[in-house]
């Protein structure tokens, strides 16, 4: 199995999938699983087939059938409690929730550009009222650094939820406790009789560390976060150099 992150890993800047990378994935004699922080709606139109593990492990999406296979949700009362605790410890933090269908934000959350679809509501209470279900809680602070935010959040709420980030400035991604990219990938592999030693994994950010530590063959991208580069013995060329394709071509003698 090939397990790969998307942004900063498989995709070039701007979200483009290079022809060389697509061809390498198609020709490799292995199942390809996308493992991303992105929700299903962002992976549906990449032209990939098979399975996508989305929202840092909280959702499994069938790319071929275009349907959600499973979702692990955050209880709304827990989401509200965690958001309140983060507001006390991280100055100026804004909150948003990923419902699996859309992102709902309070006004203080300005972590997305206009090109990243989201809906801003007048009050945080309105976010809770409209959310229905939550697969990820997002926290953003204008003057914070993500690594430092993650240290604070892990200490304050890490016993209740899983906290990580994927490199966005001042952005945290919070999932149900025990849910990670690796936990969902491991369950998927177990169901298919695939061992960790048969998995080749690629990633670039702290939210990829769980997968890279679990997989038998882990590659940090040349453009990866320092923590990821330090965690992996094997380094691939950067995403702009189609690093995933280069490694696959070598491993599978393409």
C-alpha positions, 0 to 999 in steps of 0.5 A, spaced: 500 500 500 502 507 498 499 512 503 500 519 501 498 526 504 496 531 499 498 538 500 505 539 500 506 532 499 503 529 493 500 535 490 504 541 487 503 548 490 496 550 488 493 543 489 495 540 482 496 533 481 502 532 476 502 528 470 508 524 472 505 523 479 498 520 476 502 516 472 506 513 477 500 512 482 497 508 476 503 504 474 505 502 481 503 495 483 500 497 490 493 500 493 493 507 493 490 511 499 490 518 500 491 520 508 489 527 508 486 533 513 482 535 508 474 533 508 471 529 502 469 535 498 476 537 497 479 530 494 473 528 490 475 531 484 482 529 483 481 524 479 484 519 484 480 512 485 480 507 491 480 510 498 481 517 502 482 517 509 480 525 510 479 530 516 485 527 519 482 520 520 475 522 522 472 520 515 473 515 510 471 516 503 470 512 497 473 516 491 470 511 486 463 511 489 463 518 491 460 516 498 462 517 505 464 510 508 464 512 515 465 518 520 467 519 527 464 525 530 466 529 536 460 530 541 457 537 541 458 538 548 465 536 548 466 541 542 463 547 546 467 545 552 474 545 548 473 551 545 471 555 551 478 552 554 482 554 548 479 561 549 482 562 556 489 559 554 490 562 547 489 569 546 484 572 540 483 564 538 477 564 533 473 557 532 470 553 526 467 547 525 468 542 520 461 538 519 463 533 513 459 538 509 462 545 510 466 549 515 462 554 520 466 559 523 465 565 528 467 572 526 474 571 530 476 565 525 479 568 519 484 562 518 481 561 511 482 565 505 476 567 500 478 561 496 477 556 501 469 555 502 467 557 509 461 560 512 461 565 517 456 566 522 454 572 527 455 568 533 459 562 536 452 560 539 450 560 532 455 555 530 453 550 535 446 551 533 447 550 525 453 544 526 449 538 527 455 534 527 462 535 528 468 531 525 473 536 526 474 543 531 479 548 528 482 553 532 486 559 529 489 565 532 492 571 528 499 572 532 500 565 534 505 560 531 502 553 530 507 549 534 506 553 540 499 553 540 499 545 539 503 545 545 498 549 549 492 545 547 495 538 548 497 540 555 490 543 556 485 539 552 489 533 550 486 528 555 479 529 551 481 530 544 487 529 539 490 535 537 495 536 531 496 541 525 498 541 518 502 547 517 497 553 517 499 559 520 496 559 527 491 553 526 490 547 530 486 541 527 482 537 533 479 530 532 476 525 537 480 522 542 484 517 539 483 518 532 489 520 527 491 518 520 494 512 523 489 509 527 484 509 521 489 507 516 491 501 521 484 499 521 483 499 514 490 495 513 487 490 518 481 489 514 485 488 508 490 483 511 496 488 509 501 489 515 505 496 517 511 493 513 507 493 507 506 500 507 510 506 504 508 512 507 509 520 505 508 526 509 510 533 510 507 536 516 506 534 524 499 531 522 502 526 518 507 523 524 502 518 526 502 515 519 510 516 518 511 512 525 507 507 523 508 505 516 514 500 515 517 505 509 516 512 511 518 518 507 519 525 509 518 530 503 524 535 502 520 541 504 517 537 510 516 540 517 523 540 521 519 535 526 517 530 520 524 531 517 527 529 524 522 523 525 524 519 518 530 516 516 528 516 508 527 523 505 524 524 498 525 530 494 520 536 494 513 536 492 514 541 487 519 536 484 514 530 484 518 527 490 512 522 491 513 520 484 520 519 484 520 514 490 515 510 487 518 510 480 524 507 484 521 502 488 517 499 483 522 499 477 517 504 473 
